[in-house]
Amino acid sequence: MSISKTYLPKETEEKWYSYWLEHNFFKSVPDEREPYTIVIPPPNVTGVLHMGHMLNNTIQDVLIRRARMKGKNACWVPGTDHASIATEAKVVAMLKERGISKKDLTRTEFLSYAWEWKEKYGGIILEQLKKLGASCDWDRTRFTMEDDLSEAVIDTFIHLYKKGQIYRGVRMVNWDPQGKTAVSDEEVIRKEVNQKLYYIRYNINDGSGYLTVATTRPETIMADAAICVNPNDERYLHLHGKTVLIPLINREIPVILDEYVTMDFGTGCLKVTPAHDLNDYELGQKHNLPVIDILNDDGTLNENAQILIGEDRFAARKKIAVLLETDGYLDKVEDYKSQIGFSERTDAVIEPKLSMQWFCKMEDMAKPALDYVLKGDIKLIPDKFINTYKYWMENVKDWCISRQLWWGQRIPAWYLPNGQFVIAKTLEEAFEAAKAILPQVKAEELRQDEDVLDTWFSSWLWPISVFDGFKDPNNADINYYYPTNDLVTAPEILFFWVARMIMAGHEFRGEVPFKNVYLTGIVRDKIGRKMSKSLGNSPDPLDLIDKYGADGVRVGMLRSSPAGNDLMFDESHCEWGRNFFNKVWNAFRLVKGWEVDDQLANTNETSIKWFESRFNEALIEIESNFAQYRISEALMTTYKLVWDDFCAWYLEMIKPVYEHPIDRETLNSTIAFFENILKILHPFMPFITEELWHDELFGERSADDCCIVALLPSNGQINTQLLTEVEIVKQIITQIRNVRNNKQISPKEKLELSVKENPSVNYNNYEQIIKKLGNIGSLQTAKDKVAGAVSFMVTTDEFYIPLNESIDPQAECERLQKEKEYLLGFLKSVNSKLGNEKFMANAKPDVIEIELKKKADAEAKLKTLEESLSALAC
């Protein structure tokens, strides 16, 4: 079977992904093997693949493919989140295009359109993940609003309500005036914006003057309940106990005293508006101030404002500024930059708003969830996030779980005509409960709560619900796959999703939902900005895959993406990935093109044993990196093994002379090495490895004998002496090549090489390698320095290459002197470290031994250099 000159990703990726699916390589059912489980962080059903998804799912796929190749029963559960706010916005937009308004529809009619939208567009992102190579068990795909998962959400609500964990009350929430719903903290995006700072006069009620307050929101002055000053601020001692009048409406409000006010910020006077600022609300509660809400749900001013009723809040801001200036209440206006919250879903400016909502108490649930992490039952990777997690959990606030939407799980609360409510799963159950409260009530008089539950209230159950752990707590899947192994997600939802899943795991299963949480960084552009569509700095992942191949994009992203640290992405990373798989492809073509002669003896035994040891050494390092979730480092160790050790050195060591055959033993060893290389590369680059795996060079394979399920190679013996000595030989060859470059000697011209007697290594064992890769005619031992030769040192050994030309003594002296200066500086650094008491007390013995070896080598080299300088009379 011939092999093309270049690797063709488009043809290969589609072919092998279809093959894997057809042969059920992704499918998992409980059996006697050790399970390895990942549940996907469900992307929004409205979503399309972005760079963050690419990074997150590449990491998950590497972990799941590696587990599969370790003989585990690997199960990666995919699915999507119904994303209440985002989906409802999409459906409203779709209806608008059809000339339909949501307000003209019944709830049932709207939901039919929503399901229509979901069926048409909801699976796009999962299909895109397949292009990346994601080896999910697609038969297990779940959706947070499918019947069983929705039932689990309602059962959970009822369970927690009966425990007293859920209650209904008026609290300050993040309000999205465009979506007309409360939103969670994680759905609020903070942005720095240019604003105006308005300095407004409030007349003192007794006519003794005025005070000035600076605010960015003059449209809320009608909701003011007090002016607050620091009791220690001498400027305002005369205001203690007095009242002021709100400009334009002349409502009297008190001046209150609280050290919460910073004296050196602004004017030192704070307008307190409890209905429209969280901090003001808490201050108002402390001082028993009235709460005056002047905004409607859509952000327009209501009757409580007294003026500008019906105006949008931002239009009112401009108009009230004019009114204040006209009436002499506006001292000045300054430019001002500040952080403002925006709705992640609608991009509307968030309005702090008091609202009747449903809440879940979190304090008691947070305690065991914190203990799991602090005790190490759940590991956060990297562990730098433990303190952040601890802070959040120790300062947890009650969770607003209701949303003013139609798309989602409807809250199972049923209201009686008298205003009371009952919690029940169905209307029938609600009616029975209602009759106990109001015997004469009729079923048709009951009204179910219009709100739905926060999307996170379904996704916090995800690791349990995807295995139907609520439907049947003892089913085969939940008992086999749960707890899951690894969760890969972003740090920004460590509290809002990860912590809540831990709470749910403890509450409903009495155990952790996963064992490890791998926290990825943010994908940023090369100048550090977070990639986003709005900035236009984010490439389309599918375009990258089309250009560089899925394997190239995967390894390109992983190349510089250590856990918890941001990835500074540049398209050159993908180009690097493409170059890597092309290197593998070309190396394979080289080996495949060799002819074999069964009569030839193996003369490459040293090279074969060296690479075998080097491969086994790299395996240990790769395994260690994975054990510590250093996936980027594991990739780079693999890369160096393949590119440097195998391609640049081993293949060059054993490669037959042009148009000459190779011996059978060397070829068989090389093919075996290549097969193992494909195995360790497969989790990172699944497509090219599967393509090469099935080449005839490896013999005939059955339909199920695929790289995706091949067992990873096990650790073998390591000859450390051989590894050390070959590294020295590689340095010798590099120095020979440097001499050729410096002296402009053709690579084809054979050179002679001598080594000063009593070398540290028996170079006769490596003579064939040195001669071949250095193009050396002979390797001899010299008692003394070789006249007319260029010399160089490797470790403590001195080598000579006669050039049959006169040596420029001055130039040679300069070269040797530079080398001496470098060694003196190096030796000074080593001696400084060895002379450091703290280092010597804390360093491990093997580390100290390495430094002592460096010192001895440097001193030996210096001695030889001194002799050379003396011989040249420098």
Secondary structure, DSSP 8 states (H G I E B T S, - for coil): ----SS--HHHHHHHHHHHHHHTTSS-----SS-EEEEE----BTT----HHHHHHHHHHHHHHHHHHHTT-EEEEE-EEB--HHHHHHHHHHHHHHTT--GGGS-HHHHHHHHHHHHHHHTTHHHHHHHHHT----GGG-EETTSHHHHHHHHHHHHHHHHTT-EEEEEEEEEEETTTTEEE-GGGEEEEEEEEEEEEEEEEETTSS-EEEEEES-GGGGGG--EEEE-TT-GGGGGGTT-EEE-TTT--EEEEEE-TTS-TTSTTSEEEE-TTS-HHHHHHHHHTT------B-TTSBB-GGG-SSTT-BHHHHHHHHHHHHHHTT-EEEEEEEEEEEEEETTT--B-EEEEEEEEEE--HHHHHHHHHHHHTTSSEEESGGGHHHHHHHHHT---EE-EES-SSS-B--EEE-TTS-EEE-SSHHHHHHHHHHH-TT--GGG-EE-S-EE-THHHHTTHHHHTTTTTT-TT-HHHHHH-SEEEEEE-GGGIIIIIIHHHHHHHHHHSS-SEEEEEE---EE-TTS-B--TTTT----HHHHHHHHHHHHHHHHHHTT--TTS-EE--HHHHHHHHHHHHHHHHHHHHHHT--EETTS----HHHHHHHHHHHHHHHHHHHHHHHTT-HHHHHHHHHHIIIIIIIIIIHHHH---TT--EEHHHHHHHHHHHHHHHHHHTTTSHHHHHHHHTSGGG----TT--GGG----------HHHHHHHHHHHHHHHHHHHHHHHHT--TTS-EEEEEESS-SS-GGGGHHHHHHHHTEEEEEEESS--TTEEEEEETTEEEEEE-SS---HHHHHHHHHHHHHHHHHHHHHHHHHHT-HHHHHHS-HHHHHHHHHHHHHHHHHHHHHHHHHHHTT-
